[in-house]
Amino acid sequence: MTGKVAVVTSACQDIGVGLVAGYRRRGWAVVASARAIGPSEDPDVLTVAGDIANFETADRIIGGALERFGRIDTLVNNAGRFISKPFTDYTADDYALAVGVNLTGFFWLTQRAIAEMATRYGGHVVNITTALPEVTDSGTPAVLPALTNGGLAAATRSLANEYASYGIRVNAVSPGIQPSAHPPDSHVSLGDRLPRVGGCQVSDVVDGVLLLESASYITGEILHIDGQTAGH
């Protein structure tokens, strides 16, 4: 064991499962959170069930991490909801769900995590976002994902600047959108227009997060994993 602790949200689905395994391979303890998640047989994995959009869930995740392991070194904000519809078809429920998970959940959990990291003058936050705000397509109706993920990218850069003097790094990983990572009814209208990665696997995203983990001098970076050149 390294004595280091990572918190991973949406830890029951593809990328989250891969992240938990990746950090455990490095000898880190992990706090794995998801809306529905059972206890782990691994004594160095603490599971916390709850809706990330609720303020109380953030308290339980951070409180559980500190009670069990005594510290938090990295937070990976992996939870996200992708809802694709024509702009005028979005409902109030769609908006509340997307903003609640993608922004509100990020906000409260990151606030609590950074407050703890700042007391030790060190830590790392990694936000899993998408390239959708930068890859516009008139045939891809995705204002809500663009709005929320664009906000997440901006917050990444802002927090990196604000907390650099505390030794806290804030980065993001932006993979191409993979339909398997989202409920089928959330992308059915996109057909073959999804900005996909040629051959991209969950392991590529996990490798990107762990690369940033090892790169102690990188902060405020949005790492694109989409198989395309910069400026596409």
C-alpha positions as CSV (number, residue, x, y, z in Angstrom):
1,M,0.0,0.0,0.0
2,T,1.2,3.5,-0.8
3,G,-1.0,5.2,1.8
4,K,-2.7,7.2,-0.8
5,V,-6.4,7.4,-1.3
6,A,-8.5,8.1,-4.5
7,V,-12.2,8.8,-4.6
8,V,-14.0,7.7,-7.8
9,T,-17.6,8.5,-8.6
10,S,-19.9,6.4,-10.9
11,A,-17.7,3.5,-9.9
12,C,-20.1,0.8,-11.0
13,Q,-19.9,1.5,-14.8
14,D,-17.2,0.9,-17.4
15,I,-14.8,3.8,-16.8
16,G,-15.4,3.9,-13.1
17,V,-14.7,0.1,-12.7
18,G,-11.5,0.5,-14.7
19,L,-10.4,3.5,-12.5
20,V,-11.0,1.6,-9.3
21,A,-8.9,-1.3,-10.6
22,G,-6.2,1.0,-12.0
23,Y,-5.7,2.8,-8.7
24,R,-5.8,-0.5,-6.7
25,R,-3.0,-1.9,-9.0
26,R,-0.9,1.1,-7.9
27,G,-1.5,0.3,-4.3
28,W,-3.9,3.1,-3.6
29,A,-7.0,2.7,-1.3
30,V,-10.2,3.7,-3.1
31,V,-13.5,5.2,-2.1
32,A,-15.9,4.0,-4.8
33,S,-19.3,5.8,-5.1
34,A,-22.3,5.2,-7.2
35,R,-26.1,5.6,-7.0
36,A,-26.4,1.9,-6.3
37,I,-23.3,0.0,-5.2
38,G,-22.8,-2.9,-2.8
39,P,-20.0,-3.5,-0.2
40,S,-16.6,-4.5,-1.5
41,E,-14.8,-7.6,-0.3
42,D,-11.5,-5.6,-0.7
43,P,-10.7,-4.0,2.7
44,D,-9.0,-1.2,0.9
45,V,-12.1,-0.3,-1.1
46,L,-14.9,1.6,0.6
47,T,-18.2,1.9,-1.2
48,V,-20.6,4.7,-0.7
49,A,-24.1,4.5,-2.3
50,G,-26.0,7.7,-3.1
51,D,-27.2,10.2,-5.6
52,I,-24.2,12.5,-6.5
53,A,-26.6,15.4,-7.1
54,N,-27.5,15.5,-3.4
55,F,-25.3,17.6,-1.1
56,E,-25.6,14.9,1.6
57,T,-23.9,12.4,-0.7
58,A,-20.8,14.5,-0.9
59,D,-20.7,14.7,2.8
60,R,-21.0,10.9,3.2
61,I,-18.3,10.3,0.6
62,I,-15.7,12.7,2.0
63,G,-16.6,11.8,5.6
64,G,-16.4,8.1,4.9
65,A,-13.0,8.5,3.2
66,L,-11.6,10.4,6.1
67,E,-13.0,8.1,8.7
68,R,-11.8,4.9,7.0
69,F,-8.5,6.1,5.4
70,G,-7.7,9.4,7.1
71,R,-7.0,11.4,3.9
72,I,-7.9,12.1,0.2
73,D,-5.2,12.4,-2.4
74,T,-7.2,12.3,-5.6
75,L,-10.8,12.9,-6.6
76,V,-11.9,11.6,-10.0
77,N,-15.3,13.1,-11.0
78,N,-16.5,10.4,-13.3
79,A,-20.2,10.7,-12.9
80,G,-22.1,12.2,-15.8
81,R,-25.4,12.1,-17.6
82,F,-25.6,12.4,-21.4
83,I,-29.0,13.5,-22.8
84,S,-29.3,14.0,-26.5
85,K,-32.4,15.8,-27.9
86,P,-33.2,18.6,-30.2
87,F,-32.9,21.8,-28.1
88,T,-36.7,22.6,-28.1
89,D,-37.5,19.0,-26.9
90,Y,-35.5,19.2,-23.6
91,T,-37.8,19.1,-20.5
92,A,-37.4,20.6,-17.1
93,D,-36.6,17.1,-15.8
94,D,-33.9,16.6,-18.5
95,Y,-32.3,19.9,-17.4
96,A,-32.5,19.1,-13.7
97,L,-30.9,15.7,-14.2
98,A,-28.1,16.9,-16.4
99,V,-27.2,19.9,-14.3
100,G,-27.7,17.9,-11.1
101,V,-25.2,15.1,-11.9
102,N,-22.8,16.9,-14.3
103,L,-22.4,20.2,-12.4
104,T,-24.1,20.2,-9.0
105,G,-22.6,16.8,-8.0
106,F,-19.2,17.9,-9.2
107,F,-19.5,21.2,-7.3
108,W,-20.3,19.9,-3.9
109,L,-18.0,16.9,-3.9
110,T,-15.1,18.8,-5.3
111,Q,-15.6,21.7,-2.8
112,R,-15.5,19.2,0.1
113,A,-12.5,17.3,-1.4
114,I,-10.4,20.4,-2.1
115,A,-11.2,21.8,1.4
116,E,-9.6,18.7,2.9
117,M,-6.7,18.6,0.4
118,A,-5.9,22.3,1.2
119,T,-5.2,21.4,4.8
120,R,-2.4,19.2,3.7
121,Y,-1.2,21.4,0.8
122,G,-1.5,18.7,-1.8
123,G,-4.0,16.8,-3.9
124,H,-5.3,16.2,-7.4
125,V,-8.8,16.5,-9.0
126,V,-9.5,14.9,-12.4
127,N,-12.8,15.6,-14.2
128,I,-14.0,13.2,-16.8
129,T,-15.7,15.3,-19.5
130,T,-16.4,14.9,-23.2
131,A,-15.1,16.6,-26.4
132,L,-18.7,17.5,-27.3
133,P,-18.5,21.2,-26.5
134,E,-15.6,21.5,-28.9
135,V,-16.9,19.2,-31.7
136,T,-20.1,20.8,-32.9
137,D,-22.3,19.2,-35.5
138,S,-25.7,20.5,-36.7
139,G,-26.8,16.9,-36.9
140,T,-25.9,16.2,-33.3
141,P,-28.5,17.7,-30.9
142,A,-26.6,18.0,-27.6
143,V,-27.0,21.4,-26.0
144,L,-27.3,20.1,-22.5
145,P,-24.1,18.0,-22.7
146,A,-22.3,20.9,-24.3
147,L,-23.5,23.3,-21.7
148,T,-22.6,21.2,-18.7
149,N,-19.3,19.8,-20.0
150,G,-18.3,23.2,-21.2
151,G,-18.8,24.5,-17.7
152,L,-16.8,21.6,-16.3
153,A,-13.9,22.4,-18.6
154,A,-14.0,26.0,-17.6
155,A,-14.1,25.1,-13.9
156,T,-11.1,22.8,-14.4
157,R,-8.9,25.7,-15.5
158,S,-10.3,28.1,-12.9
159,L,-9.7,25.7,-10.0
160,A,-6.2,24.8,-11.3
161,N,-5.3,28.5,-11.1
162,E,-7.0,29.2,-7.8
163,Y,-5.4,26.3,-5.9
164,A,-2.0,26.0,-7.5
165,S,-0.4,27.7,-4.5
166,Y,-1.9,25.0,-2.3
167,G,-0.2,22.2,-4.2
168,I,-3.5,21.0,-5.6
169,R,-3.7,20.1,-9.3
170,V,-6.9,20.1,-11.3
171,N,-7.1,18.4,-14.7
172,A,-9.6,16.8,-17.0
173,V,-9.7,13.9,-19.4
174,S,-12.0,14.3,-22.4
175,P,-12.6,11.0,-24.3
176,G,-14.7,10.7,-27.4
177,I,-18.3,9.7,-26.6
178,Q,-18.9,6.0,-26.5
179,P,-22.5,4.9,-26.7
180,S,-21.9,2.0,-24.3
181,A,-21.1,4.5,-21.6
182,H,-24.6,6.0,-21.7
183,P,-28.1,4.6,-21.6
184,P,-29.3,3.6,-25.1
185,D,-32.2,6.0,-25.1
186,S,-29.9,9.0,-24.4
187,H,-28.1,8.8,-27.8
188,V,-30.5,6.9,-30.0
189,S,-31.0,9.9,-32.3
190,L,-27.3,10.3,-32.9
191,G,-26.8,7.2,-35.1
192,D,-23.3,7.1,-36.5
193,R,-22.6,10.8,-35.9
194,L,-21.2,10.2,-32.4
195,P,-17.7,11.7,-32.1
196,R,-16.1,8.4,-31.4
197,V,-12.6,7.2,-30.9
198,G,-11.3,4.8,-33.4
199,G,-10.5,1.8,-31.3
200,C,-10.7,3.7,-28.0
201,Q,-11.3,1.5,-25.0
202,V,-12.1,2.1,-21.3
203,S,-8.4,1.3,-20.7
204,D,-7.3,4.3,-22.8
205,V,-9.3,6.6,-20.5
206,V,-8.0,5.0,-17.4
207,D,-4.4,5.3,-18.8
208,G,-5.1,9.0,-19.4
209,V,-6.2,9.6,-15.8
210,L,-3.2,7.6,-14.4
211,L,-0.8,9.5,-16.8
212,L,-2.0,12.8,-15.2
213,E,-1.7,11.2,-11.8
214,S,2.0,10.6,-12.5
215,A,2.7,14.0,-14.1
216,S,3.1,16.0,-11.0
217,Y,3.8,19.2,-12.9
218,I,0.7,19.3,-15.0
219,T,-2.3,21.2,-13.9
220,G,-5.2,23.0,-15.7
221,E,-4.8,20.5,-18.6
222,I,-7.7,18.9,-20.6
223,L,-6.3,15.7,-22.0
224,H,-8.2,14.7,-25.2
225,I,-8.4,11.0,-25.9
226,D,-10.2,10.9,-29.2
227,G,-7.8,9.7,-31.8
228,Q,-7.6,13.1,-33.5
229,T,-5.1,15.9,-33.7
230,A,-5.3,19.1,-31.7
231,G,-7.6,21.8,-33.1
232,H,-10.0,19.4,-34.7
